[in-house]
Amino acid sequence: MPTISGLDVKREITENRVKNEECEALLSGFVRSCMSLSLNLAHGLLLCLDCQTEFVREYIAAVMLKRFKISPKSDETALTYVDCEKLLRMLGIFEDDGDGYELTGIPERFKSQASAYVRGMFLGCGSFSAREADCSDSRKGGGGYHLEFSFVSESIADDLTALLAERDVTMRKMVRADRFVVYAKDSESVSNCLALMHADKTVLKLVDTVVTLSMKKDINRRNNCDLANMTRTANAAVDVTKAIDIIDKAVGLDTLDPKLVEAADARKNSPDLSLGDLAFELGISKSGLKHRYDKIIEIAQKLDANKRRS
């Protein structure tokens, strides 16, 4: 079952050029969402960033080099920066409270650059999935959509929820194990969040998927409706044919009103034609012909009932 994944969104984000004025906001969001700190006697405070994928690691390292002219120690997915107190202060993640440093929320100066900040957070701790087979299922409020950010800190989860709400993106919060998850499942919130992150290709792909699936469902509904109509038409023709046989054997068709005889002969001669086609051949309305057949069935039922009583 095909899916649109969080890796697709992250790859699109990393393929878009980040503007110079957005670098710090994007890096701040990324670092705040996935950092771990340790103290090393030789290298001071160490910042480790779990990038999860190689292309995200390369992207973040390039933006960090572009903005701050610093290079990391790195392995396959992680980035490590040494003596990083100054870097964390510049990114607004640490502030001096007089007794040392403490973690901050989302810095005010980055709230005007919400798009870049949220992009950074999504690269650090975001995930997304959309099951294409479910995208147009309105019973699920957007089908298989699921977009989320997962944090260790509840306060930063609350800050992100508030920031997104200011941009008309409604998110919910829940606790999963020891993580605080900010998430959306409805199509409007998911699409708005993706648009805020400039993941335009993903948004268009989702819209195209929904439209395509909706068209397929309409075609299936029409086919099912046509099949049901054909079944009803066939059943009705069988009922009329049986009624004609009962009358013919019991009293003969020539005992009927001439208009009913005409209708009976038409059905016997063309058992596969629809009611509408028979009516056209006889030059009468569809409802008029149906009325004649209803009368034939009524007469047959009375004859059959009399036969059983006798």
C-alpha positions as CSV (number, residue, x, y, z in Angstrom):
1,M,0.0,0.0,0.0
2,P,1.8,3.2,-1.2
3,T,2.6,5.9,1.4
4,I,3.9,9.4,1.5
5,S,6.5,9.4,4.2
6,G,8.3,11.8,6.5
7,L,11.5,11.2,4.6
8,D,9.8,12.6,1.5
9,V,9.0,15.8,3.4
10,K,12.5,16.0,4.9
11,R,14.1,15.5,1.5
12,E,11.9,18.2,0.0
13,I,12.9,20.6,2.8
14,T,16.6,19.9,2.4
15,E,16.3,20.3,-1.4
16,N,15.0,23.9,-1.0
17,R,17.6,26.6,-0.6
18,V,17.5,28.2,2.8
19,K,17.7,32.0,2.8
20,N,20.6,33.7,4.7
21,E,18.2,35.4,7.1
22,E,16.5,32.0,7.9
23,C,19.6,30.0,8.8
24,E,19.7,30.8,12.5
25,A,15.9,30.1,12.9
26,L,16.2,26.8,11.1
27,L,19.3,25.7,13.0
28,S,17.7,26.8,16.3
29,G,14.6,24.8,15.7
30,F,16.7,21.7,14.6
31,V,19.1,21.9,17.6
32,R,16.3,22.5,20.1
33,S,14.4,19.4,18.9
34,C,17.1,16.8,18.8
35,M,20.1,17.9,20.9
36,S,21.9,16.1,23.7
37,L,24.7,17.7,25.8
38,S,27.7,16.4,27.6
39,L,30.7,17.8,29.3
40,N,34.2,16.9,28.2
41,L,37.3,18.1,30.1
42,A,39.3,18.5,26.9
43,H,36.6,20.0,24.7
44,G,34.2,21.7,27.1
45,L,30.5,21.4,26.5
46,L,29.7,18.9,23.6
47,L,26.6,19.2,21.5
48,C,25.5,16.1,19.8
49,L,22.8,16.2,17.1
50,D,21.0,13.0,16.1
51,C,20.2,13.7,12.4
52,Q,18.8,10.2,11.8
53,T,19.5,10.2,8.1
54,E,22.6,11.0,6.1
55,F,21.0,13.6,3.8
56,V,19.7,15.6,6.9
57,R,23.2,15.4,8.5
58,E,24.8,16.8,5.4
59,Y,22.2,19.5,5.1
60,I,22.5,20.7,8.7
61,A,26.3,20.6,8.6
62,A,26.3,22.7,5.4
63,V,23.9,25.3,6.9
64,M,26.0,25.4,10.1
65,L,29.1,26.0,8.1
66,K,27.4,28.6,6.0
67,R,26.2,30.6,8.9
68,F,28.8,30.1,11.7
69,K,31.8,28.8,9.8
70,I,32.2,25.8,12.1
71,S,32.6,22.1,11.2
72,P,31.5,19.2,13.3
73,K,32.9,15.9,14.3
74,S,30.5,13.4,12.7
75,D,29.6,9.8,12.2
76,E,27.0,8.3,9.9
77,T,24.0,10.1,11.2
78,A,25.1,12.3,14.2
79,L,26.9,15.7,14.3
80,T,29.0,16.7,17.3
81,Y,30.1,20.3,18.0
82,V,32.7,21.0,20.7
83,D,32.9,24.0,23.1
84,C,29.4,24.9,22.0
85,E,28.2,27.3,24.7
86,K,28.6,30.3,22.4
87,L,26.8,28.5,19.5
88,L,23.9,27.7,21.8
89,R,23.6,31.3,23.0
90,M,23.7,32.6,19.4
91,L,20.9,30.2,18.5
92,G,18.8,31.4,21.5
93,I,18.8,27.9,23.1
94,F,20.8,29.0,26.2
95,E,20.4,32.1,28.2
96,D,22.4,33.4,31.1
97,D,20.3,33.5,34.3
98,G,23.1,34.8,36.5
99,D,23.9,31.4,38.0
100,G,24.7,29.7,34.7
101,Y,22.8,28.8,31.6
102,E,19.3,27.4,31.2
103,L,17.3,26.2,28.2
104,T,14.9,28.7,26.7
105,G,11.6,28.3,24.8
106,I,11.2,29.5,21.2
107,P,13.1,32.9,21.0
108,E,10.9,35.9,20.2
109,R,13.2,36.8,17.3
110,F,12.5,33.6,15.5
111,K,8.7,33.8,15.8
112,S,8.7,36.0,12.7
113,Q,10.5,33.3,10.9
114,A,8.2,30.5,11.9
115,S,8.5,28.7,8.6
116,A,12.2,28.2,9.0
117,Y,12.0,27.4,12.7
118,V,9.3,24.7,12.1
119,R,11.3,23.3,9.2
120,G,14.3,22.8,11.5
121,M,12.1,21.2,14.1
122,F,10.6,18.8,11.6
123,L,14.0,17.8,10.4
124,G,15.0,17.1,14.0
125,C,12.0,15.3,15.4
126,G,9.2,15.3,12.9
127,S,7.4,12.4,11.1
128,F,4.7,12.2,8.6
129,S,2.7,9.5,6.8
130,A,-0.2,9.4,4.4
131,R,-1.6,6.1,3.3
132,E,-2.7,7.0,-0.2
133,A,-5.4,4.3,-0.2
134,D,-7.1,6.1,2.7
135,C,-6.5,9.8,1.9
136,S,-10.0,10.5,0.7
137,D,-11.8,8.6,3.4
138,S,-13.8,11.4,5.0
139,R,-14.9,9.2,7.9
140,K,-11.3,9.5,9.2
141,G,-11.3,13.3,8.9
142,G,-8.5,13.2,6.3
143,G,-7.9,9.5,6.0
144,G,-4.4,8.2,6.7
145,Y,-2.8,11.5,7.4
146,H,-0.5,11.7,10.5
147,L,2.0,14.5,11.1
148,E,3.8,14.9,14.4
149,F,6.7,16.4,16.3
150,S,8.1,14.4,19.3
151,F,9.9,16.1,22.2
152,V,11.6,15.3,25.5
153,S,10.4,18.6,26.9
154,E,6.8,19.4,27.5
155,S,7.4,23.2,27.5
156,I,8.9,23.2,24.0
157,A,6.0,21.1,22.8
158,D,3.6,23.7,24.2
159,D,5.6,26.5,22.7
160,L,5.5,24.9,19.2
161,T,1.7,24.3,19.6
162,A,1.2,28.0,20.3
163,L,3.5,29.1,17.5
164,L,1.6,26.9,15.0
165,A,-1.7,28.2,16.3
166,E,-0.6,31.7,15.5
167,R,-0.1,30.5,11.9
168,D,-3.6,28.9,11.7
169,V,-2.2,25.4,12.2
170,T,-4.2,23.5,14.8
171,M,-2.3,20.8,16.6
172,R,-2.9,18.5,19.5
173,K,-0.6,17.3,22.3
174,M,-0.4,13.8,23.8
175,V,2.1,11.9,25.9
176,R,3.6,8.7,24.4
177,A,6.0,6.9,26.7
178,D,8.4,9.5,27.9
179,R,7.9,11.9,24.9
180,F,5.5,14.8,24.4
181,V,4.0,14.6,20.9
182,V,2.5,17.5,19.0
183,Y,0.4,16.0,16.2
184,A,-2.4,16.5,13.6
185,K,-4.5,14.0,11.7
186,D,-7.1,16.1,9.9
187,S,-6.3,17.1,6.3
188,E,-6.6,20.8,6.8
189,S,-4.1,21.1,9.7
190,V,-1.7,18.7,8.0
191,S,-1.8,20.6,4.7
192,N,-1.4,23.9,6.5
193,C,1.6,22.7,8.4
194,L,3.2,21.3,5.3
195,A,2.6,24.5,3.5
196,L,4.1,26.5,6.3
197,M,7.2,24.4,5.9
198,H,7.2,25.1,2.2
199,A,6.7,21.4,1.4
200,D,4.7,22.4,-1.6
201,K,5.4,19.3,-3.7
202,T,4.0,17.1,-0.9
203,V,0.9,19.2,-0.5
204,L,0.3,19.0,-4.3
205,K,0.9,15.3,-4.2
206,L,-1.7,14.9,-1.4
207,V,-4.2,17.0,-3.2
208,D,-3.7,15.0,-6.4
209,T,-4.0,11.7,-4.5
210,V,-7.3,12.8,-2.9
211,V,-8.7,14.0,-6.2
212,T,-7.7,10.8,-8.0
213,L,-9.1,8.5,-5.3
214,S,-12.3,10.5,-5.1
215,M,-12.7,10.1,-8.9
216,K,-12.1,6.4,-8.6
217,K,-14.7,6.1,-5.8
218,D,-17.2,8.1,-7.9
219,I,-16.7,5.7,-10.8
220,N,-17.0,2.7,-8.5
221,R,-20.2,4.1,-7.0
222,R,-21.6,4.7,-10.5
223,N,-20.7,1.2,-11.6
224,N,-22.3,-0.3,-8.5
225,C,-25.4,1.8,-9.1
226,D,-25.5,0.7,-12.7
227,L,-25.1,-2.9,-11.6
228,A,-27.9,-2.6,-9.1
229,N,-30.1,-1.0,-11.7
230,M,-29.4,-3.9,-14.1
231,T,-30.2,-6.4,-11.4
232,R,-33.4,-4.7,-10.5
233,T,-34.4,-4.5,-14.2
234,A,-33.6,-8.2,-14.7
235,N,-35.6,-9.2,-11.6
236,A,-38.5,-7.1,-12.7
237,A,-38.5,-8.7,-16.2
238,V,-38.5,-12.2,-14.6
239,D,-41.4,-11.3,-12.4
240,V,-43.4,-10.0,-15.4
241,T,-42.5,-13.1,-17.5
242,K,-43.6,-15.4,-14.8
243,A,-46.9,-13.5,-14.4
244,I,-47.5,-13.7,-18.2
245,D,-47.0,-17.5,-18.1
246,I,-49.4,-17.9,-15.2
247,I,-52.1,-16.0,-17.0
248,D,-51.5,-17.7,-20.4
249,K,-51.8,-21.2,-18.8
250,A,-54.7,-20.3,-16.5
251,V,-57.1,-18.3,-18.7
252,G,-55.1,-17.3,-21.9
253,L,-53.7,-13.9,-22.7
254,D,-56.6,-13.1,-25.1
255,T,-58.8,-12.6,-22.0
256,L,-56.7,-9.5,-21.0
257,D,-57.3,-6.0,-22.1
258,P,-55.8,-5.3,-25.5
259,K,-53.3,-2.9,-24.0
260,L,-52.1,-5.5,-21.5
261,V,-51.9,-8.1,-24.3
262,E,-49.7,-5.7,-26.3
263,A,-47.4,-5.2,-23.3
264,A,-47.2,-8.9,-22.6
265,D,-46.3,-9.8,-26.2
266,A,-43.6,-7.1,-26.1
267,R,-42.0,-8.6,-23.0
268,K,-42.3,-12.2,-24.4
269,N,-40.7,-11.2,-27.7
270,S,-37.9,-9.1,-26.1
271,P,-37.1,-10.6,-22.7
272,D,-33.7,-8.8,-22.4
273,L,-34.8,-5.3,-23.2
274,S,-35.1,-2.7,-20.4
275,L,-38.4,-1.2,-19.4
276,G,-37.4,2.1,-21.0
277,D,-36.5,0.4,-24.4
278,L,-39.7,-1.5,-24.5
279,A,-41.7,1.6,-23.7
280,F,-40.0,3.4,-26.6
281,E,-40.8,0.6,-29.0
282,L,-44.5,0.7,-28.0
283,G,-44.6,4.4,-28.2
284,I,-45.7,4.9,-24.6
285,S,-44.2,6.3,-21.4
286,K,-42.0,4.2,-19.2
287,S,-44.4,4.8,-16.2
288,G,-47.3,3.8,-18.4
289,L,-45.7,0.5,-19.4
290,K,-44.8,-0.2,-15.8
291,H,-48.4,0.4,-14.8
292,R,-49.5,-2.3,-17.3
293,Y,-47.0,-4.8,-16.0
294,D,-48.0,-4.1,-12.5
295,K,-51.6,-4.9,-13.5
296,I,-50.5,-8.1,-15.2
297,I,-48.6,-9.2,-12.0
298,E,-51.7,-8.3,-9.9
299,I,-53.9,-10.5,-12.2
300,A,-51.5,-13.4,-12.1
301,Q,-51.3,-13.2,-8.3
302,K,-55.1,-13.4,-8.0
303,L,-55.2,-16.3,-10.4
304,D,-52.5,-18.1,-8.5
305,A,-54.3,-17.5,-5.1
306,N,-57.6,-18.8,-6.5
307,K,-55.8,-21.9,-7.8
308,R,-54.3,-22.6,-4.4
309,R,-57.7,-22.3,-2.6
310,S,-59.3,-24.7,-5.1
